[in-house]
Amino acid sequence: MIIAFLRTIILYLLIIAGVRLMGKKQVGELEPTELVLAMLMSDLAAVPMQDFGIPLLFGVVPIVTLLCITMTLSVLTMKSLRLRLLLCGRPSIIVEQGKILQKELNKTRMTPDELMEELRLQGVTDLATVKYAILETSGRVSVLLYANRQPVTGADLGLEGEEPGLPLTIIDNGQLYPENLRRRGLDSDWLDRQLASRGVHSPKEVFLMTVDERQGVYFARRQEET
């Protein structure tokens, strides 16, 4: 039982390392080589987990080999455009000037219903408003609207305002992050005053508290479990 426990932990940590090497991507954003790696790693790890008669190295060595191959290909594709196009393909323009390019859509094996679904997910319901729609190598569709159909921004209206900047988490589910407090140039006295003004006596009573670069505070009190 102890051996099974240790084997599972080792393989689990090895797969986590592999996923970390692939970067912070969702499954739908993986390149073909990364998706194949993820699928193979899970299969290779499952065998020594289930069959204790198989040496652990029989699972570790192939996984490490695949990781090395993937890292090598990643470096090579950064340096060689031809290799990247060969392994990952190239983006395809499937809508141009409001018209569906049917031949290109057929090449990508995407149906009109799937295209319309992708457009709806991005808040687009009228094809006539789309200047370009591009099927990226990750399988997602990028949409560029005509200029007169794009959302109005403050700059378009001639409005100027200060950016609040990136908010930092000060308290997360009762857990205090003192390093973020210091990064904002604040101290525990400031925090105590903020909590007291909201009727809170301890960070453990806070679900979420963030502070932006202008010291704007977002505060959410922790709800009692029922």
C-alpha positions, 0 to 999 in steps of 0.5 A: 500500500505504501509503495502504491501511495509513493508511486502515485505521488511521484507520477502525479508530481511529474505530470504537474511538472509537465503541465507547468512546462506547457505554460498557463493555457486552457485545454482549448488553447493548447497547440497540437504538440502540447495536446498530444503530450498531455494525452500521452502523459496521462496514459503513460502514468496510468499504467504503472499506477494500476499495475504494480508489477511494472517498474516505476521507471517504465512510466517515468522514462517515457514521460521525461522523454516526451517532455524533453522532445516537447521542450526541444520542439518548442525551442525549434519552432521559435527559431523556425517559422517553417517548422512551426507552420508544419507542426501547428498550422497557420491561422485561417481567415474564414470571414472577410468583409462580412462574407463567409469564405466557404472554401476556407471554412470547408478546409478547416472542417468547421460548419456554419453553425459552429462558426455562428456559435463562436461569433455569439460567444463573442457577442456578435450576432450579425455577420455584416458587422464582421470585417474579419473572423480568423480561426487561430491555430488553437482552435479559437475564433478571433473577431475584428469588427468594422470600426463603426461597430466597435464598442465606444471607448472613453478615448473616442468620447474625449474623456480622460481619467486615471487608471486604477491600476492592477488590484492586489489581493490583501485578504483572500478567504480569511488569509492575509497577504502582508507582502501585497500590503507592503507593495501598496505602501500600506501597513497593519494600522491602515488595514485595521482602520479599514476593517474597523470602518466596515465593522470587521475585527479580524481578517478571518471575517473577510472573504476578499479584499483588494487594493488598487494603485490608487488605494481603491478598496474592494471589500467582501465580507465572509458569509457564515456557512449554513 
